[in-house]
Amino acid sequence: MREAELQLQASATRAFILADAEDLTLVRRSRQSDGAGGYTYTTGAPLASQTARLIPQSDRTLEVTGADGRSAHPDWILLMEPGSDMQRYDRFDWRGDTWEIAELHQKPDYEMKGDVIRV
């Protein structure tokens, strides 16, 4: 994608996010060896608050697997600007529930998206 098109699309993404923005604090979770051949997830310090948009997931989508191994259909898509700090299995609190980014979308380059499930 050409740089001019990338910048234009990124600007449109930002405008779309700001039209229904949420300020979210993601909590990074990292995988640690349990010493017996398996692993557990540890919770790190919260990241700085970031602006995002949550888009209801109404399409029929494939199941995704959360950090706990549970399969679920995503409830929401988390949309952020390119360069945002979002990783698979990050968690955040929103509307009284805890949510997890179960999968990240690899494309397009002008946005960051993640499939979100309730945990």
Secondary structure, 3 states (H helix, E strand, C coil): CCHHHHHHHHHHHHHHHHCCCEEECCEEEEEEECCCCCEEEEEEEECCCEEEEEEECCCCCCCEECCCCCEECCCEEEEECCCCCCCCCCEEEECCEEEEEEEECCCCCCCEEEEEEEC
